[in-house]
Amino acid sequence: MFTGLIETKGRIAAIEPSATGRRLIVEASDWAYRPEAGASIAVNGCCLTVVESKDGRHQFDVIHRSLEMTTLGRLTVGDSANLERAATLDTLLGGHLVQGHVDGTGEILEIDDGNDWRVRIAAPAGVREHLVDRGSITVDGVSLTVARVLRDVDVSGSSVIGFEIALIPETLERTTLEALQVGSRVNLEADAMAKMVAAHVERLLSARDERPQV
């Protein structure tokens, strides 16, 4: 589990092909954290396992499925990445409970970078049904509040559902979100509590419908 509070920004130092996908080598020499092999780190919101860590360089094996389901497959050498170590029982929960299991990728629709940064994002199925005004959402590993749910947004003639977030200067400085551009894709994870409640309600309704009628 994670909190969605980014600890540092790393840099993609190398990408190597592997039999199961790719190996990402992330440089974060300024990060005080020194993980051991087997530790979990969220890289742009994706929970990855440290294969090797030495001299501020952390190596991760990413399987084909993760490369397809997330934006990790789009990373290139030199790109920045949001990093967060796994939470412990004594971690301050300043964000919200984040699993590091990306539900899908969203597309940046609009960016209003005036005095109040507003970013509008199209959400895929698996995320959109859990969007709630003032609810929680994780964007590239960053815990954020849904400022507004967007309904019937017209994009290239198709009707989509998305959401709007507001970014404060502190978030822009500490994360990679300042580099977002219209058309960029981001990793999205819906709120874990919302997903659990929705799944429970769905089971209850399904069980009710399956009861024999008297």
Residue pairs with C-beta under 8 A, 6 or more apart in sequence:
1 86
1 87
1 97
1 98
1 99
1 100
2 42
2 47
2 84
2 86
2 87
2 98
2 99
2 100
2 141
3 84
3 87
3 91
3 92
3 93
3 94
3 95
3 96
3 97
3 98
3 143
4 84
4 95
4 96
4 98
4 136
4 138
4 141
4 142
4 143
4 144
5 84
5 94
5 95
5 143
6 82
6 83
6 84
6 141
6 142
6 174
6 175
7 31
7 33
7 83
7 84
7 85
8 28
8 30
8 31
8 33
8 83
9 28
9 80
9 81
9 82
9 83
9 174
9 175
9 176
10 26
10 27
10 28
10 31
10 43
10 58
10 80
10 81
10 83
11 26
11 27
11 28
11 78
11 79
11 80
11 81
12 24
12 25
12 26
12 27
12 75
12 76
12 77
12 78
12 79
12 80
12 81
13 25
13 26
13 27
13 57
13 77
14 24
14 25
14 77
15 22
15 23
15 24
15 25
15 75
15 76
15 77
16 22
16 23
16 25
17 23
18 61
20 61
20 63
20 64
21 61
21 62
21 63
21 64
21 66
21 67
22 61
22 62
22 67
22 72
22 73
23 51
23 59
23 60
23 61
23 62
24 43
24 48
24 59
24 60
24 62
24 72
24 75
25 57
25 58
25 59
25 60
26 43
26 57
26 58
26 59
26 60
26 81
26 83
27 56
27 57
27 58
28 56
28 57
28 58
28 83
29 55
29 56
29 57
30 56
31 56
31 83
33 85
34 53
35 41
35 50
35 53
35 58
35 85
36 50
36 53
37 50
37 51
37 52
37 53
38 49
38 50
39 49
39 50
39 53
39 85
39 86
40 47
40 48
40 49
40 50
40 85
40 86
40 100
41 47
41 48
41 50
41 58
41 60
41 83
41 84
41 85
41 86
42 48
42 82
42 83
42 84
42 85
42 86
42 98
42 100
42 141
43 60
43 72
43 81
43 82
43 83
43 141
44 70
44 71
44 72
44 75
44 81
44 82
44 140
44 141
44 176
44 187
45 70
45 82
45 98
45 100
45 102
45 138
45 139
45 140
45 141
45 142
45 187
45 188
45 189
46 62
46 66
46 70
46 72
46 100
46 102
46 141
46 187
47 86
47 99
47 100
47 101
48 60
48 61
48 62
49 60
49 61
50 58
50 59
50 60
51 59
51 60
51 61
52 58
52 59
53 59
62 72
62 73
66 72
67 73
69 102
69 104
69 105
70 102
70 105
70 187
71 105
71 140
71 185
71 186
71 187
74 185
75 81
80 176
80 179
81 176
82 140
82 141
82 142
82 175
82 176
83 141
84 141
87 93
94 143
95 136
95 143
96 136
96 138
96 143
96 191
96 192
96 193
97 191
97 192
97 193
98 138
98 141
98 143
98 189
98 192
99 189
99 192
100 141
100 189
101 189
102 187
102 188
102 189
103 124
103 126
103 127
103 188
103 189
103 190
104 123
104 124
104 125
104 126
104 127
104 188
105 124
105 185
105 186
105 187
105 188
106 121
106 122
106 123
106 124
106 127
106 139
106 162
106 185
106 186
106 188
107 121
107 122
107 183
107 184
107 185
108 119
108 120
108 121
108 180
108 181
108 182
108 183
108 184
108 185
108 186
109 120
109 121
109 122
109 153
109 155
109 162
109 182
110 118
110 119
110 120
110 182
111 117
111 118
111 119
111 120
111 180
111 181
111 182
112 118
112 119
116 166
117 166
117 167
117 168
117 172
118 147
118 164
118 165
118 166
118 167
119 164
119 165
119 166
119 167
119 177
119 180
120 150
120 153
120 162
120 163
120 164
121 139
121 162
121 163
121 164
121 165
121 186
121 188
122 153
122 155
122 160
122 161
122 162
123 131
123 160
123 161
123 162
123 163
123 188
124 188
126 190
127 137
127 188
127 189
127 190
128 161
128 162
129 198
130 190
130 191
130 194
130 195
130 198
131 137
131 146
131 149
131 161
131 163
131 190
132 146
132 149
132 194
133 146
133 147
133 148
133 149
134 145
134 146
134 147
135 145
135 146
135 191
135 194
136 143
136 144
136 145
136 146
136 191
136 194
137 144
137 145
137 146
137 163
137 165
137 188
137 189
137 190
137 191
138 144
138 187
138 188
138 189
138 190
139 165
139 177
139 186
139 187
139 188
140 175
140 176
140 177
140 186
140 187
141 175
141 187
142 171
142 175
142 177
144 165
144 167
144 171
145 165
145 166
146 163
146 164
146 165
147 163
147 164
147 165
147 166
148 163
148 164
149 161
149 162
149 163
149 164
150 161
150 162
150 163
150 164
151 161
152 159
152 161
153 159
153 160
153 161
153 162
167 177
167 178
171 177
172 178
180 186
